[in-house]
Each structure stands twice: as C-alpha cells, then as structure tokens.
Amino acid sequence: MSRAPGPSRRSVQEAQMTHPNTESTAFRSALEVVRGVEPRVADAIGAELRDQRESLKLIASENYASPAVLLAMGNWLSDKYAEGTVGHRFYAGCRNVDTVEALAAEHARELFGARHAYVQPHSGIDANLVAFWSILAARVEAPALQRAGARQVNDLTEADWEELRRAFGNQRLLGMSLDAGGHLTHGFRPNISGKMFEQRSYGTDPETGLLDYDAVRATAREFRPLVIIAGYSAYPRLINFRLMREIADEVDATLMVDMAHFAGLVAGKVLTGDFDPVPHAQIVTTTTHKSLRGPRGGMVLCDDSLADQVDRGCPMVLGGPLPHVMAAKAVALAEARQPAFRDYAQRVVDNARALAEGLTRRGARLVTGGTDNHLVLLDVSGYGLTGRQAEAALLDAGIVTNRNAVPRDPNGAWYTSGVRLGTPALTTRGLGTAEMDEVAALIDGVLTRTAPGTTKSGKPSKASYVVAEGVAKQTADRAAELLAGHPLYPGLDLA
Ligand code: DSN
C-alpha cells in the first residue's frame, strides 16, 4: 500500500477553502442571524470552532466537513416532509427533495459501485436498523406471502400476521465482540439489535489480536445465524470480506457489513478487492461523517435482492427523511468522487501507520502490534493507567482521544485499558507522517509522566490521575504550534 504521489500537497482544507472571503461572509452572516434570536447558540457555535481549531483531534470517528457540506445543511430543505422515495412520496411538493436525494444516491452508487443506495438514514444506528429490517423482511415476509397467496403485506390476514410475528422473533445474529472492536449495534444489549436477535460474538486471536476466520466459520456452523455482521469501530486491521461472504453462504446467512469507520478508505480505493465490502456483502451500512468526511448521517448500500425492503426504511423504522442533510450528503459524495479524495484516503492510512510506528518505537503497546487502516488501539496498561485516566490526561494536554476496551479487557467497557486514536481529522487538516511521529512523542510523553491517582479514602483509583507538573501545558503548547501550521478552515474569519 505505498502511496502514489498526490496531484498536490495542498491540504484538503486549503483545497476546500477556495473562496475564504465568501465562506467567511456566509458563516458570519448565518451567525449574525442566529445571534439576533438566541445569542447563546451563536456563541456556542463560534466557541466550537475555536475548540476544534485548538485541539489535536484524534477521535477515530470524527472529521471536518467542507464548508460546502456544512452550508448545504443550513437552509429551508429542512422544512419539507418527504416520507417515501424519489418520485413516490406521501407528501406533495417534493420535487427539490427528489433532486437532492436522487443526486446523493447516484453519487453513492457510482462512488462505491453499488447496485442500490438509500441515503435517508439519520445515523449509523438507523442505517443498521434499516438493514436488520430489510434482511428479516426479505427472509420472513416472502415465504409468508407465498403461503398466504398474497401479493403484498397489506393483503395478509390477522392469522398470517400472527405467524409473521413469530417468524420475526428468535432470529440469530453473529457479530464481532465489543472488546475485539465490534459495535454496540452488532447485537449488544444497549441497542435494540441485542434485544431483537439472539446474538453470538466472534473475537480475535488471543496471541495476534487478529480476526480468526476459521473460528468465525466454526461458530457460524454451530450457531447458524440469519445475519453475519462484519465491521468494527476499534479493530485496527483489515477484514477479508470475500472470506466472510464464503462463511455466510456456507450457513445460508446474509452478510451485512457496517463500514461506518472505513467508508472513506473504500471510497478512496485504499480498500479494494477482498477488502472492499461492497462487491461481497448483500448489504452494507455506513455513516457519512467519519472517514467519508460528509455530514452527520447514515446510508445503506445493497444488491437488488434487498433494494425494495431497504426503500421501505421510512416509515418502517425511520422518522421523516432530513432533506437538508441529504443535500449535504450529495455534496460530500461528489467531493469523494474527486481524484483528490483518493490521495486523502491514502494519507489517512499512511498517517495511522506513522503514528503506530512512532508509538511502538517509544515502547508503547498496540493491539495487534500496528495498523492497516485509519486507527490505532493503544493499550495503556503498559503505562500503568486505565483508558479513562489516559484519555483525561491527554485531554488536559490538548489531545482529544477516546478510551476504548482492548480484547479481554480487565477494566471493562467503562474504565477500559485502551485509548483509540484515529487520523482522518488531522489528515484533513494537512498533517503528514513526520508530524504523526511528533504526535506519537507528545502522547507517549504525557502518558509516561502520568500516574494513577487515589480515591478520597486513599485507595487506588481507576479514574483519577496526576500529570507531572508542567507536562500538560508544555504539550498543549507544542500541539498548538503543530496545529498553527495547519489551520482549520484557513482564512475563515468569524470576527
Ligand atoms: N460513535 C462511533 C465511534 O466513535 O466509533 C460509532 O458509533
């Protein structure tokens, strides 16, 4: 995965701020209008820009959307109801919503090479809910309709519905365990997926930390799930989706991939062949705001077998579509189809690797020993800290991360033993591999000089911590210097 020379070394942000005066005027005017009604909201929006400008953002699931994406959301498209699908709405007057939804779906299909795209989900959880519904409906409704000799669900009798309800229940889902990097929506109790499905997890190899496909296959053979989910929010390696589909086919399961974290790497053609989920899975879900760098929202891609069910997502499991966000999705997906996005995606991965190497060289312990994608999972137990202590100490030093469980974590999901670090946001700002080494030095410097604290009664605490005098300020100052060379929304002036 060596990086082809990019067409330009300008940062993504510089490329996006093509008319800083126009963009400044647009945001300034918008804030002035908001200020006229509720100044505290305008202040909070301005303060958020300052916070984001001043912090070293390493949250793997965050990014910075372009001014065009942000501005596409702030308008009267928000005022339309548009249940239904393009050209088939339950409300009159949707022609402009049709335009933006059709554009977003077209860009998504072209970008990912998908047969069908559904751009209405409001979030990743919603996208997954649409996928679960679609898989169940396709599997369960069709035979029920056949048995009842009915053409559509509305034709079913109460007795048919009774049978349908029974068939919808007690289905099985196999997904990656949370501590191996899976996501709450992959069958865990705090999410509806953990209640509607009987769930079983596959983990990672205790020695290597890598996904063990033979173990996944053995579990699938024994458990016979209806759905196998591949995808993660904290696994730093690639998944072979061809193999996962093979396993799913063997047990007659539907392969669903949640690519929320790595959609940008798929869009940017860093993940291709066996590592691109779209040709292999029957259904793929994603968010649009992580490595894909779009507005906060979700999306579903699928093959023809599930398209009809997916399009019934609203009102089946979703509230009314957000037309203004679909407009912003169309803009972001158009941006991701530009050649520069491929360069960006490759730099995200190069930066993650440089960060991993910088940490390893300084003695840090990484889950799986490194990374092949946009994230690094740092096991902070080597520093004598919990994830919660490390996350808080880093935040004091201007480095924003999030704590995350590591496989078989002795500290559980709340305190954890890990910190997840991701490079999509800093790459958007234009930081490169040399700076990632410096970021690694800053992180290691803070964690080496942080000690666990004690509770009020003097017992060891998993939450409190003590950073050596001056370290947080010194680090924050250096982080600010690094960021000053890569301004967020360069030229954007709200004053
Ligand atoms: N909250 C996202 C993340 O941080 O990974 C996933 O939902």
Boltz pocket constraint, residues with backbone or C-beta under 6 A from the ligand:
constraints:
  - pocket:
      binder: B
      contacts: [[A, 61], [A, 124], [A, 183], [A, 233]]
      max_distance: 6.0
